[in-house]
Amino acid sequence: MRDNTEDFRRLFLSGVPLMDVRAPVEYTKGAFPAACNRPLMNDDERQQVGTTYKQRGQEAAIALGHKLVSGAIKQTRIDAWVAQTQAHPEGYLYCFRGGLRSQLVQQWLREAGVEYPRVIGGYKAMRRFLIDSLDQSIEQRPLMLVAGLTGTGKTEVISALGNSLDLEGHAHHRGSSFGRHATAQPTQINFENQLAIEALKVTATGAQSLVLEDEGRMVGSCSVPLNLYRAMQEAPLVWLEDSQENRISRILADYVTDMHVEFAELHADPEQAFAAFSEYLLNSLLRIRKRLGGEQHQALDALMQEALAEQQRSGDESLHRAWIKGLLENYYDPMYAYQRESKQARVVFSGNQAEIIEYLADLAINIQHGA
């Protein structure tokens, strides 16, 4: 049998499959990208055992657990664990602290003829490792932020670099009033876990600096970890520039073309999909009504309604360019102009996408070699 492990770094860098034997409610709140939930107890059973532990102590709680998970229920769960171990013989199992639950699963698997290792310290220790490793990555490496007007392609710059962290990708949100996707954002814990694992992988390549998109504290419903956010407030920026026409085209692709596809993948009925897509656009505009002002919102809403009607009728998306142009000129650009002015002292370079990527790549090499 392979030994139990506490080499968390190796687990996360290699993406080893993990079997999470905690209850579904624990798994849903926060887990790891390579983990799947094969619980020892369901939520109701866990709650009963927890109540008994508080009222009558550990021995009574353990006895109740064995009573609740017995017979056919026990066999069904063992079968699920065995199937998981056969599908992923290189994996590990864990519970919350690496204690009774994971040890019991190991024992029952052993009785079924399967030797399978567990993670020492369990979820709690792995989570602590990720929090600490992200903090260390930030403390030990200078940050550089990519800023610029909406639609300039900041995410494209991030994805082109080998020393970047994708906040919006992990938050599953584009960081604006129109930024949500058709599917839900991750939990805060899952967002943090995914971000920390990416940082671990980037730093494992030897990167001596980190590049991120200039973001506020919140990316949709996900909060940027406090230590990272504080470091971002002092980091230098590069300012990405592009023409208004290119920016409109990029926003059209992101918020219209791609979003329509996302909703179409969720709804089998095309009419239902288009209705959900339309609701997404109109509600996104409605959320910024106060900042736009009633008159400006009404004008943009009319343009959007007209564009949606034409898109539904003929498939032509070109009318969307009108409200996007109005949104840039009357909402996003004035807001970003103010931000640019307030951050001007931190801007160290400005340029188009190719120039920014070249500058940041050269900078990373220079930092790597101590230049």
C-alpha positions in Angstrom: 0.0 0.0 0.0 1.2 3.5 -0.7 1.8 5.6 2.4 -0.6 8.1 3.7 0.6 11.6 2.8 0.9 15.1 4.0 2.8 16.3 0.9 0.1 18.8 0.0 2.3 20.6 -2.5 2.7 17.5 -4.6 -1.0 16.7 -4.5 -2.0 20.1 -5.8 0.8 20.5 -8.4 0.1 17.1 -9.9 -3.7 17.3 -9.6 -3.9 13.9 -7.9 -7.5 12.7 -7.8 -9.0 13.1 -4.3 -11.9 11.3 -2.7 -13.7 13.6 -0.3 -15.6 11.5 2.3 -17.1 14.5 4.1 -20.9 15.1 4.0 -22.3 16.8 0.9 -23.0 20.0 2.7 -19.3 20.3 3.7 -18.2 19.5 0.1 -20.6 22.0 -1.4 -19.3 24.8 0.8 -15.7 24.2 -0.3 -13.5 21.5 -1.8 -10.6 21.1 -4.2 -10.7 21.0 -8.1 -9.4 17.4 -8.2 -11.8 16.1 -5.5 -15.1 14.2 -5.9 -17.6 13.6 -3.1 -18.1 10.1 -1.9 -19.4 10.7 1.6 -19.3 8.4 4.6 -22.5 10.0 5.9 -25.2 12.1 4.2 -26.1 15.5 5.6 -29.0 14.2 7.8 -26.8 11.4 9.2 -24.0 13.8 9.9 -26.4 16.2 11.7 -27.7 13.4 13.9 -24.2 12.2 14.8 -23.1 15.8 15.6 -26.1 16.4 17.9 -25.4 13.1 19.7 -21.7 14.1 20.1 -22.7 17.4 21.7 -25.3 15.8 24.0 -23.8 12.4 24.9 -20.1 12.4 23.8 -17.9 10.7 21.3 -18.6 7.1 22.1 -22.4 7.5 21.7 -21.9 9.5 18.5 -19.7 6.8 17.0 -22.2 4.1 17.9 -25.0 6.0 16.3 -22.9 6.5 13.1 -22.3 2.8 12.8 -26.0 2.2 13.3 -27.0 4.8 10.7 -24.5 3.5 8.1 -25.0 -0.2 8.2 -26.4 -3.0 6.1 -27.4 -2.1 2.6 -26.5 1.6 3.1 -23.0 0.7 4.2 -22.5 -1.7 1.3 -23.7 0.9 -1.3 -21.2 3.4 0.0 -18.4 0.9 0.1 -19.2 0.0 -3.5 -19.0 3.7 -4.5 -15.6 4.0 -2.7 -14.3 0.8 -4.4 -15.4 2.1 -7.8 -13.6 5.4 -7.1 -10.4 3.6 -6.1 -10.5 1.5 -9.2 -11.1 4.5 -11.5 -8.3 6.4 -9.7 -5.8 4.0 -8.2 -3.2 6.8 -7.8 -5.6 8.9 -5.6 -6.0 9.7 -1.9 -9.0 10.1 0.4 -9.6 12.7 3.0 -12.2 13.8 5.6 -12.2 17.1 7.5 -9.2 16.6 9.8 -7.9 13.3 8.6 -9.3 11.6 11.6 -12.1 9.1 12.4 -14.1 9.4 9.1 -11.2 8.8 6.7 -9.7 6.2 8.9 -13.0 4.3 9.0 -13.4 4.5 5.2 -9.8 3.2 4.9 -10.7 0.3 7.3 -13.9 -0.6 5.4 -12.1 -0.5 2.1 -9.3 -2.7 3.5 -12.0 -5.2 4.6 -13.3 -5.1 1.0 -9.8 -5.9 -0.2 -8.7 -2.4 -1.2 -5.7 -0.6 0.3 -6.1 3.2 -0.3 -4.1 6.0 1.3 -5.5 9.1 3.1 -4.3 12.7 3.4 -3.0 13.3 6.9 -4.7 16.3 8.4 -7.5 16.2 5.8 -9.3 19.1 4.3 -8.4 21.5 7.0 -4.7 21.0 6.7 -4.8 21.2 2.8 -6.9 24.4 3.0 -4.5 26.0 5.5 -1.6 25.0 3.2 -3.3 26.8 0.2 -4.0 30.0 2.2 -0.4 30.1 3.4 1.1 29.3 0.0 -0.9 32.1 -1.7 0.2 34.6 1.0 3.9 33.5 0.5 3.6 33.8 -3.3 2.4 37.4 -2.9 4.9 38.4 -0.2 7.9 37.0 -2.1 7.1 38.3 -5.6 6.4 41.7 -7.1 3.0 42.2 -8.7 2.2 43.9 -11.9 -1.4 44.8 -12.8 -3.0 45.1 -16.3 -5.4 48.0 -16.4 -7.4 49.7 -19.3 -10.8 50.6 -20.5 -13.6 48.1 -20.8 -13.2 45.9 -23.9 -9.4 46.4 -24.5 -8.8 42.7 -23.9 -7.1 42.6 -20.5 -8.1 39.0 -20.0 -6.4 38.1 -23.3 -3.1 39.6 -22.0 -3.4 37.6 -18.8 -4.0 34.4 -20.7 -0.9 35.0 -23.0 1.5 35.2 -20.0 3.0 32.3 -18.1 3.3 34.2 -14.8 -0.3 35.5 -14.5 -3.2 34.7 -12.2 -6.7 34.8 -13.7 -9.0 36.3 -11.1 -12.0 36.6 -13.4 -11.5 33.1 -14.7 -11.5 31.6 -11.2 -14.4 33.8 -10.1 -16.3 32.8 -13.3 -17.3 36.5 -13.7 -16.0 39.3 -15.9 -15.9 41.8 -13.1 -18.5 44.2 -14.5 -22.2 44.9 -14.3 -22.6 42.6 -17.4 -20.0 40.2 -16.1 -21.9 37.2 -14.9 -22.2 34.0 -16.8 -25.2 31.8 -17.5 -24.0 29.4 -14.8 -23.3 30.2 -11.1 -20.0 31.5 -9.6 -18.0 29.2 -7.3 -18.3 29.5 -3.6 -15.8 31.9 -2.0 -13.7 29.0 -0.6 -13.6 27.3 -4.0 -12.5 30.6 -5.7 -9.7 30.9 -3.1 -8.6 27.3 -3.5 -8.5 27.5 -7.3 -6.6 30.8 -7.2 -4.1 29.5 -4.7 -3.5 26.3 -6.7 -2.8 28.4 -9.8 -0.4 30.6 -7.9 1.3 27.4 -6.6 1.7 26.1 -10.2 2.9 29.4 -11.6 5.5 29.8 -8.9 6.6 26.2 -9.3 7.7 27.1 -12.9 10.2 29.5 -11.3 8.3 32.7 -11.9 9.7 35.5 -9.8 6.8 38.0 -10.5 3.0 37.8 -10.9 0.7 39.6 -13.3 -3.0 40.1 -12.6 -5.8 42.2 -14.0 -6.6 45.3 -12.1 -9.7 44.4 -10.2 -11.8 45.8 -7.3 -12.2 43.8 -4.1 -15.3 42.0 -5.5 -15.3 40.0 -8.7 -19.0 39.4 -8.8 -19.8 37.7 -5.5 -16.2 36.5 -5.0 -14.0 38.5 -2.8 -10.3 38.8 -3.7 -8.3 37.5 -0.7 -7.4 40.4 1.6 -3.6 40.1 1.5 -3.6 39.9 -2.3 -6.0 42.8 -2.6 -3.8 45.0 -0.3 -0.7 44.2 -2.4 -2.6 45.0 -5.6 -3.4 48.5 -4.3 0.3 49.3 -4.2 1.4 47.5 -7.4 2.5 49.2 -10.6 0.2 49.1 -13.6 0.5 48.8 -17.3 -2.3 50.5 -19.3 -3.8 48.6 -22.2 -5.1 50.7 -25.1 -7.3 49.8 -28.1 -9.6 51.5 -30.6 -13.3 52.0 -29.7 -14.2 49.9 -32.7 -12.1 46.9 -31.5 -13.5 47.3 -28.0 -17.1 47.3 -29.3 -16.4 44.1 -31.3 -14.8 42.4 -28.3 -17.7 43.3 -26.0 -20.2 42.2 -28.7 -18.4 38.8 -28.8 -18.3 38.4 -25.0 -21.7 39.8 -23.9 -23.8 38.9 -26.9 -22.4 36.1 -29.1 -20.8 34.0 -26.3 -23.6 34.6 -23.7 -26.3 33.6 -26.2 -24.3 30.3 -26.7 -24.0 29.8 -22.9 -27.8 30.2 -22.4 -28.5 27.9 -25.5 -26.3 25.2 -23.8 -28.5 25.5 -20.7 -31.9 25.4 -22.4 -33.0 22.8 -24.9 -35.8 25.1 -26.2 -34.3 27.9 -28.3 -37.0 30.4 -27.4 -36.5 29.7 -23.7 -32.7 30.2 -24.2 -33.2 33.5 -26.0 -35.6 34.7 -23.3 -33.1 34.0 -20.6 -30.3 35.6 -22.6 -32.5 38.7 -23.2 -33.3 38.9 -19.5 -29.6 38.7 -18.7 -28.8 41.7 -20.9 -31.8 43.9 -19.9 -31.3 43.2 -16.2 -27.6 44.0 -16.4 -28.5 47.3 -17.9 -31.2 47.9 -15.3 -28.7 47.4 -12.5 -26.8 50.5 -13.5 -29.9 52.6 -14.1 -29.1 55.0 -11.3 -25.6 55.7 -12.4 -26.7 56.1 -16.0 -29.7 58.3 -15.1 -33.2 57.5 -16.1 -33.1 59.2 -19.5 -29.8 57.6 -20.6 -31.0 54.2 -19.4 -34.3 54.5 -21.3 -32.4 55.3 -24.5 -30.0 52.4 -24.2 -32.8 50.1 -23.2 -34.6 51.0 -26.3 -31.5 50.3 -28.4 -31.0 47.0 -26.7 -34.7 45.9 -27.2 -34.4 46.7 -30.8 -31.2 44.8 -31.2 -32.6 41.8 -29.4 -35.7 41.8 -31.6 -33.6 41.8 -34.8 -31.3 39.2 -33.5 -34.2 36.9 -32.6 -35.8 37.6 -36.0 -32.8 37.2 -38.3 -29.8 36.2 -36.2 -28.1 39.5 -37.0 -26.2 40.8 -34.0 -24.9 44.1 -35.5 -27.6 46.3 -33.9 -26.1 45.5 -30.5 -23.1 47.7 -31.4 -25.3 50.8 -30.9 -26.1 50.3 -27.2 -22.5 49.0 -26.5 -21.1 52.2 -28.0 -23.5 54.3 -25.9 -22.6 52.3 -22.8 -18.9 52.8 -23.3 -19.2 56.6 -23.9 -21.7 57.3 -21.2 -20.8 54.8 -18.4 -17.6 52.8 -18.6 -15.2 55.3 -20.2 -16.0 58.2 -17.8 -15.6 55.8 -14.9 -12.3 54.4 -16.1 -11.0 57.8 -16.9 -11.5 58.8 -13.3 -9.7 55.6 -12.2 -6.9 56.2 -14.6 -6.4 59.7 -13.2 -6.4 58.4 -9.6 -3.8 55.7 -10.5 -1.7 57.7 -12.9 1.3 57.7 -10.7 1.4 53.9 -10.7 1.2 53.5 -14.5 4.7 52.5 -15.8 3.9 51.6 -19.4 1.0 52.1 -21.9 0.5 50.4 -25.2 -1.6 48.1 -27.4 -2.0 44.4 -26.7 1.1 43.2 -28.5 3.2 45.9 -26.9 1.9 45.2 -23.4 2.5 41.4 -23.7 6.1 42.0 -25.0 6.8 44.5 -22.1 5.5 42.2 -19.4 7.3 39.1 -20.9 10.5 41.1 -21.0 10.0 42.4 -17.5 9.4 38.8 -16.2 12.7 37.7 -17.8 14.6 40.6 -16.3 13.2 40.0 -12.8 14.0 36.3 -13.3 17.7 37.1 -14.0 17.9 39.8 -11.4 18.3 42.6 -13.9 
